[in-house]
């Protein structure tokens, strides 16, 4: 479903601010893979999502989504393939519109617009059932303005909107990092439920090693713009945080993992 081949990306090349973000990155995801991604600050995690989505162009390499070569496609032409949730809970929703209006926008994504009735009774019932998955009581607040919701509620709504049209690829960029622990746990539970229900191919960046171990069927660790650890299946289920740190030290040939990973 996703294939990254020898991806290179350098910012400000040839200047004193040159930063090599991706350094020959190779990664393949099968249909239905739920991959958690960890790594220290500057490892290339967010840059990887940005080159997949088309927000950044690549200097070298190829990107395939569902078998289609999207390497040279602009961001808006990749949008039909991708659902994305960012770290900032304020992104992804329209604050001045109602909850049901936001969901209607997401449901009509990519469709022709006409002068028909805005939201039908059947659609409203569908949205109510979808919102129950979140466990935040939003199903009883369909006409509330999104700007009145908490950050956690908005982020959960953004997750629902990003997956409403069942994208081929779901990108989650530390989507619980700005939330309190209790709300973050609810959003992660909702994420797990939606991804499993729709068998969504998912890349989830997280700064929390325990969350990376607990969720998904595969775990990838980045270091210096490339994959240094890739575990799945039974091996992933047996992982501990101490195991991850040791694997990182072995793969990177460095003992700086403890600080870089724990501080990120």
N, C-alpha and C positions, 0 to 999 in steps of 0.2 A: 504493500500500500504506500510505503514511503521508502525512497532510496536516495541517500546522499553519497556521492562518489567524489572523493579527493577534493573536498571543499576547502578553499583558501579565501580568507578575508583579512585585509590589512587596512587599518584606518590611518589617515594622514601619512601615506608612504613618502619616504624621502625627506621627512622633516624630523625635528627633535622630538616631536610628539608621536612618532610612528608607534603603532600598537598592532601586533599580529594577534588577531582575535581567534581565527580558525586556521589550523595548520594541518592540512591534509585530512580533514574529518571524513570518516566513512561510517555510515550507519544505515541499517535496513530494518524496516518494521513490517511484519506480516499483518494481514488483515485481522483486526481484533486485538492486536497487541496493546497492552496498557503498560507503557514504559515510564518509570520514574527516573528523573535525571538530577544528579547532585554534582557538586564541585565547588571549589573555593571561589572567592571573588576574583573576577577576571579570567575564569576558566573557559569562557565562551558560551555559556548556557543560553543567555538571552540573545546573543548574536546568532546562535544556531536557529532559534525560533524566528528571528527576523529575516534570515535569508530564506527560510522555508516559506514564510508568508509573502515574501517579495518586498518587504519594507527596506531591505538592503539587497543590492546586487552582489554577486560573487565575483571575485577576481579570477577564480579558476575552479573547475569542477562542474558537476551536473546534478540536477535535482529532478526526481521523478515522483509524481503523486498518482497512484492508481495506474501506473504504467505510462502516464503522459509526461513528456518532457516539459517542465514548466520553468526551466532555468532562466530563460530570457523573457518570460511573461511578466508584465507589471503587476503590482499588488492587486489592483482591482480585477484583473482577469484570473487571479488565483482564488479570489474570494469565494466562488461557488464551491470550491473543494474543501474549504477550511472554516472551522469555527475556532474562535480564540477568546480567551479570558485573560485580562492583564492583572498585574499586581494591584493597581489603583482601583478601589471599589467605585470610584466616581466615573470611570470610563465604561463604555458599553451600554449605558442606559440614557434615556432622555429625561432629565430631572423634572421638567415642567409638564410631562405627560403622565397619564394614569398608568397603573400596572398593566391593565388589560390592553391599553393602547401600545405600550412597549412590546408586549407579546404579539400583538397583531402585526406590528412592523416586522418582527423577526419571522413570523409565519408567512408573510407575503414577500420575503426576500427573494429577489430574482424574478418575481412574477410581474405581469403587466398590470398596471393600475387603471381602474375605471371609476365611473361615477355611480357605484353601487353602495348599498348600505354598509356602514363602517364595520361593525362587529355584530355577528348574528348571535342568537341565543345559543345555538349549538357550539359555536366557537367559545362563547363565554363559559359554558359548562366544561369544555375541553381544557381551557386554561385553569379552571378551578381544580380539576383533577390533577393536572400537572403540578400545580403549586403545592398540593398536599405532600408531594414527594420531599419537599424541602423541610417540612416540619417546623415552619416558622409562623404559621397562622396567616400567611399572605392570601390564602384562598378566600378569606372573608374580607379582603381589603382591595378588591379588584379595581375600584374607582379611586383609590388613594393616589395622590401624586407621588411619583418615585422619589422626588426630592425630600419627602418627609420620612423616608425610610432610613434605618441605620446603615452603616457601611457594610455590615455583614449581610443584611437583607438585600441590599443592592447587588452585592457580589453574587449571592445565591440566585437572584433574578437574572443577572448577566449570564451565569452558567446555563440556566434554563433556556435563555434566548439563543445562546451560541449553539445549543444542541437541538433546537426545535426542528430544524430542517435536516437533521441527521447528516452532518458533514462527513466527508470521507476521512478527514483528519481533524482531530481536536487538539489544540495547543493551549496548555495551561501554564502561564508564566508566573510562578509563585503566587497563585491566585488566593492563597489564604495567609500570606505573610503579613498583611496589614490588619488582620483580624485578631480579636482576643481569642484565647485558647478554646473556650467553650463554643464560640461561633465558628471558629476554624474547623473544629471537629465535626460540627453539623454540616458545613459546606463540603468537607471531605467525604462524609457519609453519603451525601446527595450525589457527589461526583461518582463515587463507586457504584451507586445504584443506577444512575443514568448510563454510565459507560457499559456496565454489564447488561442492562436491559436492551440497549441498542447495538451492542457489540461494536462500540466505536474504537477505532484505532486512535490511540491517545499518547501524547508526549506531555508529561507533567514535570515541570521544574519545581523543586522544593529545596528550601534551605534546611529542612528538618530531616535528619538521617533516619529517625524512627518512623516518620511518615513515609519516607522512601522505601523502607523495608516492609511496612505494613500494607501498602497499597500496590496494586498492579501485579503483573506476572513476570516482570523483568525490570532490572535496575541497571542503569548506565551511569558511570562516573566520568566526567570530563576533567582534563588537566592540560593546560597549555594548548587549548584549542583542538584537542583530539580525545578520542575515547581510550581510557586506560583500564577501565573495569567494565565488564558486561556479564551479568549473572542472571539466571532465569530458573524457573521451575523449582524443584526441590532444593537446589543450592540456595536460591533466594529466600525460600521459606525458613531456612536454618540460620540465616545471617543474623549477626548482632552488630551493634555500632562498633565494637572493638574489632570485629572481623573486617568491617569496611575500612577502618583506619589502617589496619595491617595490609590489606589488599592494595590500598592507595600507596602506601610506602613502598611496597614491592614493585608496583607498576611504574611509579614515577622515579624510583631510585632516590627518594628524598625522605627526610624525616620531618618535613614542614607540614605534612598533612594535618596533624592534630590541630595546629593553630589555624590554618587556612580554612579547614572544613568547619571546625567548631565555632569559629568567629563569624563565619558567613551564615 
